[in-house]
Amino acid sequence: MKSGLNNLKFRKHHIVYLNHNKVTQKSFKLNYGTFGIQACESGNLLAKQIEAIRKVIRRTTGKKTKFCINVYPYHPVTKKPVAVRMGKGKGSHSHWVIPVKKGQILYEINLSNYRTGLLAFNKAKKKLPIKTKPQIFLY
């Protein structure tokens, strides 16, 4: 995923601290598909992890399935180089993250095959740093 620093008002944000007991009020239901991945705990997702999961799901389900990513890494994280003394300001930009709350739907797939959907999400679950569960839309 490409996120540019050019279209931001401020390049360096404050640190986001998540309340790990708080459940999301938005995006906790499936909107676009029949299968989804729901976060069971709060945490930060890196842009690399989001892309890795997208590749795994796309490989498992095929090219023609409808697929929706509900998260986008909008928060820049800074880091100072190793062996640098204290002071001298904030470090340079390192990577992009998105803070995820408990109960949030991360990915959605529109599939009719139940086994393929569960197989895709079980493979994707191994790439995530937080606990997740599959969410299934029953008619």
Stockholm file with secondary structure:
# STOCKHOLM 1.0

chainA/1-139         MKSGLNNLKFRKHHIVYLNHNKVTQKSFKLNYGTFGIQACESGNLLAKQIEAIRKVIRRTTGKKTKFCINVYPYHPVTKKPVAVRMGKGKGSHSHWVIPVKKGQILYEINLSNYRTGLLAFNKAKKKLPIKTKPQIFLY
#=GR chainA/1-139 SS CCCCSTTCSCSSCCCCCCCTTCBCSSSCSCSSCSEEEEESSCEEEEHHHHHHHHHHHHHHHCTTSEEEECCCCCEEEEECCTTCCSCSSCCEEEEEEEEECBTCEEEEEECSCHHHHHHHHHHHHTTCSSCEEEEECCC
#=GC SS_cons         CCCCSTTCSCSSCCCCCCCTTCBCSSSCSCSSCSEEEEESSCEEEEHHHHHHHHHHHHHHHCTTSEEEECCCCCEEEEECCTTCCSCSSCCEEEEEEEEECBTCEEEEEECSCHHHHHHHHHHHHTTCSSCEEEEECCC
//
